[in-house]
């Protein structure tokens, strides 16, 4: 339980929470000023999440992703 507590309140977890909140606010703002159907907004949200969390993980790992 102690290990879970440390993970739950770690800097990484708060970073992910902050990024997710920022994504939600961005998508809500887009939806307010440019109302689009859900089938457009859903892939946009997934793409934004994938991009931002990928950049965050790259920064956390301190190594670029190479193919």
N, C-alpha and C positions, 0 to 999 in steps of 0.2 A: 504494500500500500504506500509506503514511503517513496518507493521508486516512481510509482504512478504520480504521486503528488509533485515530485521534482519535475517530471516531464510536463505535467499539466500546467505548471506555473513557470516554465522555462522561457527564455528569450525567444526561442524559435517558435513556440506555441503562440506567444503574443504577437510575433511578427506575422504569422499566418492569419491570426484573427484580425489584425489591422489591415492586411492586404484584402482579406475577404470583405471586410466592411467597406473599404474603399471601392472595391469592385461593385458591390451592391449599390452604393451611392451613385457611382458612375452610370450604371445601367438604369437606375431609377430616373436620373437626370435626362438620359437619352430618351427614355420612354415618355417623359413629360413634354419635351420640346419637339420630339419627332416620333409620334405614336406609330409603332409598327406592330405587326402581328406577332404572336408568341413564337411561331415557327421561324421568324427572323431573329428575334431577341434571344432565343435559347442558344443557337449556335454562336451568336455574338458573345454571350456570357461565357460559354465554354471556352471559346478562343481567348477571350480576355483573361480568364482564370488560368488557362494553360500558359499563356505568355508571362503573366506577372508572377505566378508561383514558380515557373521555371527560372526566371531571372533572380528571384529571391533565393531559391535553392543553389543556384550557381554562385551567388554572393556568399552564402553560408558555407558552401564547400570550398570556396576559394580556388576553384579550378574550372576552367572553361570546358564546355561539352564539345568533344570532337567526334566525328564519325569516321 
